[in-house]
Amino acid sequence: MQACASSTSYSNPTVYDIAFSFRDFEAEAAFLMEAHASVRQDPMKSFLEVGCGPARHTLLLAEAGIQECVGIDASSEMINYARETAQAMGLDDKVKFALADMTDPAGFHAALTEKVDGAAIMLGTLSHCLDNASAIQTLHNIAECVKNAGRTVGMSLFDPDATLLSSNVETVQQRQFTLQEMDLLAKATGWEVASVWGDLSFDVPLDADEAYRMVVILKRN
């Protein structure tokens, strides 16, 4: 299994957080809650974000009242930054952050005391899995941490045409995923595709002109 691609700029969480500050994280967090409600009538009470980075989604869901929110990331700098942000927001007693590689099941087990209702792997995080073995292991790890009976995971993936994320600092390899690949990966790891969207919005179908990413909502078998 090939290690997931990494980024040196990711080790500077303050700069990373500023770079993505244009995003409407409140709307994206609301989408995650709607995604859960789209396949389950009972409210989401626990949540896991894989590759959480600065953990803006995790923190907002905790602020919205999700009882147990956990974020994991392979970057110690990001985990420390997320913890500091949680403390500044007065949420440090409502969220938990753990250093963990998404391809390593031991990290998931160490981070969680019990299975969660919903999970998310956002902002192209899965695209850092450059081969099938890494992607399958990651999705399997998430499946093992999400309760049965149809809980959800929302995944935001880079545009299938984009294989590289470039800047004047570095070039980071990322894998493309087609919808057919996602369907096969889901079936191989205990999921099924519930719905697919063109953005983190239920107002943007995948085939809409304004669609610019593939967002897959998976339901646990």
Salt bridges, closest charged atoms under 4 A:
ASP17 OD2 - ARG56 NH2 2.50
GLU28 OE2 - ARG23 NH2 2.59
GLU28 OE1 - HIS57 NE2 2.70
ASP42 OD1 - ARG40 NE 3.15
ASP42 OD2 - ARG151 NH2 2.46
GLU49 OE2 - HIS57 ND1 3.27
ASP117 OD1 - LYS147 NZ 3.08
ASP117 OD1 - ARG151 NE 3.78
GLU181 OE2 - ARG175 NH2 3.19
ASP183 OD2 - LYS187 NZ 3.18
ASP199 OD1 - ARG213 NE 3.02
